[in-house]
Amino acid sequence: MSIIASYTYSRSIDNSSGIRVQGYDTLFPQNSYCLQCERGLSAFNVPQRWITSVLYELPVGRGKLLNINSRALNALIGGWQVGGTSTVQDGVPMTLTIGGVDNASTDEGGYDRPVYIGGPVNAANQTTAGWFNRSAFAEAPAGQFGDVGRNTAIAPGIFNIDAELHKDFVMPYSEHHRLQLRFEAFNVLNHPNWGEPSANILAGSVLAGQPSTAARSGFGVISGTATSMRQIQLGLKYTF
């Protein structure tokens, strides 16, 4: 049995994570005259990440714990390996915006951000219909920048398990030549790892009883996944 595990605890801070868009980062700062105002979590910041990989050779077959002398039976039930890889990690940061509206009237491309009213950033019950607390943000008054910092919101994390099943065949003409039948399933549990929630607080329609400058119904809505759903593949590997 082979087990490899790694755990990472980290924190990365910068004022820009790349010369182009990286992750959920924005392309330009809200205020080009205040790069210090952009100081925040890096777009690739993942506080915690845990990966475990396991491969187990079943003790069945010729020369194994459960020895099988029959060549035909050994070819059928001997030489099997099972394994898999699990990934558990926190979500990456993202920046809340007002959707390209040049609220501050700077003609800098409309990367203005909302203002923080108060309360938790995340919704009390996070779902794909609402990941963030809509009542915590609003559009800044005309001619002003929003006070919400860069990369202050966090996207959903990832939980993924890949599984594999192998069968080795020793070639009859040489014991140094092997053929391996591989069965692999990615995201074997078919678990949805949700993608980026809408970061535009003005997306969708105005919520009932809320002013037009408040966050709207489309804010925080998730419409896709960050990783693929279950994928299965078969393969042959020849070793010599």
C-alpha positions in Angstrom: 0.0 0.0 0.0 1.2 3.5 -0.9 -0.2 6.6 0.8 0.9 10.1 0.0 -0.7 13.0 1.8 0.0 16.7 1.9 -1.6 19.6 3.8 -1.0 23.3 3.0 -1.8 26.2 5.3 -1.0 29.5 3.7 -1.9 33.1 3.1 -0.8 35.3 0.2 -1.3 39.0 0.0 -0.5 41.4 -2.9 -1.9 44.4 -4.8 -2.2 42.6 -8.1 -1.8 38.9 -8.9 -0.8 39.1 -12.5 -0.4 41.3 -15.5 -3.6 39.8 -16.9 -6.7 38.5 -15.1 -5.9 35.5 -12.9 -8.6 33.5 -11.1 -11.5 35.8 -10.2 -9.2 38.9 -9.9 -10.2 42.1 -11.7 -8.1 43.5 -14.6 -7.7 47.1 -13.2 -7.8 48.8 -9.8 -10.8 50.8 -8.7 -8.6 53.9 -8.3 -5.4 54.0 -10.3 -4.0 56.7 -8.0 -4.2 54.4 -5.0 -2.5 51.0 -5.6 -2.1 50.6 -1.9 -5.9 50.5 -1.7 -5.7 47.3 -3.8 -3.7 45.4 -1.1 -5.6 42.2 -0.3 -5.6 38.5 -0.7 -4.0 37.2 -3.8 -6.3 35.8 -6.5 -4.6 32.3 -6.0 -4.8 32.4 -2.2 -6.1 29.1 -0.8 -5.8 29.1 3.0 -6.1 25.3 3.4 -5.6 22.5 0.9 -5.4 18.8 1.8 -4.6 16.1 -0.8 -4.4 12.4 -0.2 -3.4 9.7 -2.7 -3.8 6.0 -2.0 -2.8 2.9 -4.1 -3.3 -0.6 -2.7 -2.2 -3.8 -4.5 -4.7 -6.5 -3.5 -2.9 -9.5 -1.9 -4.3 -12.0 -4.4 -2.4 -13.8 -7.1 0.8 -15.8 -7.7 3.3 -15.2 -4.9 0.9 -13.1 -2.9 -0.7 -13.7 0.5 -3.6 -15.4 -1.2 -1.4 -17.5 -3.5 -3.0 -18.7 -6.8 -1.1 -21.3 -8.8 -3.6 -21.6 -11.6 -2.4 -19.5 -14.5 -5.9 -19.0 -15.8 -7.4 -18.1 -12.4 -4.4 -15.8 -11.6 -5.0 -14.0 -14.9 -8.6 -13.4 -13.8 -8.4 -12.4 -10.2 -4.7 -11.7 -9.5 -2.7 -8.5 -10.1 -5.5 -6.0 -9.2 -4.8 -2.6 -7.7 -7.3 -0.1 -6.3 -6.7 3.5 -5.4 -7.8 7.1 -5.5 -7.0 10.7 -4.9 -9.0 13.1 -2.7 -8.8 16.9 -2.8 -10.3 19.2 -0.2 -9.6 22.9 -0.3 -11.0 26.3 0.6 -12.3 28.7 -2.1 -10.3 31.4 -3.8 -11.0 35.1 -3.3 -13.1 37.3 -5.5 -13.8 41.0 -5.8 -17.3 42.5 -5.6 -18.3 45.1 -8.2 -21.2 47.2 -9.4 -21.0 45.6 -12.8 -19.0 48.0 -15.0 -20.8 51.1 -13.9 -18.5 54.1 -13.8 -20.0 55.3 -10.5 -17.0 57.5 -9.6 -17.0 59.2 -13.0 -13.3 58.6 -13.6 -13.6 57.1 -17.1 -11.2 54.3 -16.0 -13.3 51.4 -17.3 -15.9 51.0 -14.7 -14.2 48.8 -12.0 -16.0 50.6 -9.2 -17.0 48.6 -6.1 -19.9 48.7 -3.7 -20.1 50.1 -0.2 -20.3 47.9 2.8 -23.4 48.6 4.9 -22.9 46.0 7.7 -23.5 42.4 8.6 -21.8 39.2 7.5 -20.5 39.0 3.9 -21.9 35.5 3.3 -25.5 34.5 3.4 -26.7 32.7 6.5 -27.7 29.7 4.4 -25.4 29.6 1.4 -27.0 28.1 -1.7 -26.6 28.5 -5.5 -29.5 30.9 -5.4 -27.7 33.2 -3.0 -24.1 32.8 -1.8 -23.6 36.3 -0.3 -25.6 38.4 2.1 -27.4 40.8 -0.3 -28.3 43.3 2.5 -24.7 43.9 3.4 -23.8 45.9 0.3 -25.1 48.8 -1.8 -24.0 51.1 -4.6 -21.8 54.0 -3.6 -23.2 57.6 -4.0 -22.4 59.1 -7.4 -18.9 60.5 -7.7 -17.5 58.3 -5.0 -15.6 55.0 -4.8 -16.9 52.1 -2.9 -15.2 51.1 0.3 -15.3 47.3 -0.3 -11.7 46.1 -0.8 -10.2 43.8 -3.4 -10.7 40.1 -3.0 -12.7 40.4 0.2 -15.3 37.7 -0.8 -14.6 34.0 -1.0 -15.9 31.6 -3.7 -17.0 28.0 -2.8 -14.3 25.5 -2.0 -13.6 22.1 -3.7 -14.2 18.6 -2.6 -13.2 15.9 -5.1 -12.5 12.2 -5.2 -10.9 10.4 -8.1 -10.9 6.6 -8.1 -8.9 4.1 -10.1 -8.8 0.3 -10.7 -5.8 -1.4 -12.4 -5.2 -4.9 -13.6 -1.7 -6.1 -14.5 -1.0 -8.8 -17.0 2.6 -10.3 -17.2 3.4 -11.0 -20.9 4.0 -14.7 -21.5 7.1 -14.0 -23.6 8.9 -11.9 -21.0 8.3 -11.2 -17.3 9.7 -7.7 -17.8 6.9 -6.8 -20.2 3.5 -5.9 -18.6 0.1 -4.8 -19.9 -2.0 -2.8 -17.5 -5.8 -2.4 -17.9 -6.8 0.9 -16.3 -10.3 2.0 -15.2 -10.4 5.6 -13.9 -13.3 7.7 -12.6 -12.8 11.4 -12.0 -15.1 13.0 -9.5 -16.4 9.5 -8.8 -19.0 10.8 -6.3 -20.4 13.2 -9.0 -20.1 16.0 -6.4 -20.9 19.5 -7.8 -18.1 21.9 -6.9 -19.8 25.2 -7.4 -18.2 27.9 -9.5 -18.0 31.7 -9.1 -21.1 33.4 -7.6 -22.1 36.6 -9.4 -20.0 39.4 -7.9 -22.1 42.2 -9.4 -24.3 43.6 -6.6 -26.6 45.2 -9.2 -27.3 42.0 -11.2 -30.9 41.0 -11.6 -34.0 42.9 -10.5 -34.5 45.2 -7.5 -35.5 43.3 -4.4 -38.9 44.1 -2.9 -38.8 46.8 -0.3 -35.1 47.7 -1.1 -33.9 50.9 -2.7 -32.5 50.7 -6.3 -29.0 51.3 -5.0 -29.1 48.1 -2.8 -27.9 44.7 -3.9 -30.3 42.9 -6.3 -31.7 39.4 -6.8 -28.9 38.2 -9.2 -26.1 39.0 -6.8 -24.4 35.9 -5.4 -26.2 33.5 -7.8 -24.1 30.6 -9.0 -24.9 29.3 -12.5 -22.2 26.7 -13.0 -19.5 24.4 -11.6 -15.7 25.0 -11.1 -14.9 21.4 -12.0 -16.4 18.8 -14.3 -19.0 16.3 -13.1 -18.1 12.5 -13.1 -16.0 11.4 -16.0 -15.0 7.8 -16.6 -12.3 6.5 -18.9 -10.7 3.2 -19.8 -7.1 2.8 -20.9 -4.3 0.3 -21.6 -0.7 0.8 -20.5 2.2 -1.2 -21.8 5.4 -1.3 -19.7 8.7 -2.8 -21.0 
